[in-house]
Amino acid sequence: MELTKHARQRAAQRSVPETVIAAIYAYGASYTARGCTGLRLDRASIELAADELSPQELARLRRFYGVYLITSGATVVTVARETARRFH
């Protein structure tokens, strides 16, 4: 897994540590996002990670519920937090 300069900047701006990015990359639920692949940290991902992480690591990971990555191949293009859509 490699992070682009943009992904590193976004991770820093959004206070997402690289250890959490690695966990999302390993356990995240995947979906298609405009020709790229998205990986989201959801409940199923956290349950999957629970088998391999310590209780402290798992508690830290839960704080980042809703964070997602956009990847192209093995490269992380951006990191973001899920936001609620607002309809008028």
C-alpha positions in Angstrom: 0.0 0.0 0.0 1.3 3.4 -1.0 -0.1 6.8 -0.3 -0.1 9.7 -2.7 1.0 13.1 -1.6 -2.7 14.2 -1.7 -3.7 11.2 0.5 -1.0 12.1 3.1 -2.2 15.7 3.2 -5.9 14.7 3.6 -5.0 12.1 6.3 -3.1 14.8 8.2 -6.0 17.4 7.8 -8.5 14.8 8.9 -6.4 13.4 11.8 -6.4 9.9 10.4 -3.2 8.0 11.5 -1.4 5.8 9.0 -2.1 2.7 11.2 -5.8 3.3 10.8 -5.3 3.7 7.0 -3.5 0.4 7.0 -6.3 -1.3 9.0 -9.0 0.1 6.6 -6.9 -1.1 3.6 -6.7 -4.6 5.2 -10.3 -4.9 6.6 -12.4 -2.3 4.9 -15.6 -3.0 2.9 -15.0 -2.3 -0.7 -17.2 -0.6 -3.3 -16.8 0.9 -6.7 -16.2 4.7 -6.8 -16.0 6.3 -10.2 -13.5 3.9 -11.7 -11.6 3.5 -8.4 -12.2 1.3 -5.4 -13.4 2.7 -2.1 -12.7 1.0 1.2 -15.0 2.0 4.1 -14.6 1.3 7.8 -18.0 -0.1 8.8 -19.3 -2.4 11.5 -18.5 -5.5 9.5 -14.9 -4.3 8.9 -14.5 -3.7 12.6 -15.8 -7.1 13.5 -13.4 -8.7 11.0 -10.5 -6.8 12.5 -11.5 -7.8 16.0 -10.1 -11.3 15.5 -6.6 -10.0 14.9 -6.3 -6.7 16.9 -5.8 -6.2 20.6 -8.7 -4.6 22.6 -6.8 -1.3 22.7 -6.2 -1.3 18.9 -9.8 -2.2 18.3 -11.1 0.6 20.6 -8.9 3.1 18.7 -10.1 1.8 15.3 -13.8 2.2 16.4 -13.2 5.9 16.8 -12.6 6.1 13.1 -15.9 4.5 12.1 -17.0 6.0 8.7 -13.6 6.9 7.4 -13.0 5.7 3.9 -10.2 5.4 1.4 -10.3 5.8 -2.4 -7.7 3.6 -4.0 -6.4 2.9 -7.5 -4.6 -0.4 -7.5 -2.3 -0.6 -4.5 -2.2 3.3 -4.2 -4.4 5.2 -1.8 -5.5 8.3 -3.6 -7.4 10.1 -0.8 -8.7 9.7 2.8 -12.0 11.1 4.0 -14.6 10.9 6.7 -18.2 10.0 5.8 -20.5 12.9 6.1 -24.3 13.0 6.2 -25.9 14.0 2.9 -28.1 17.0 3.1 -31.1 17.3 0.9 -33.1 20.5 0.5 
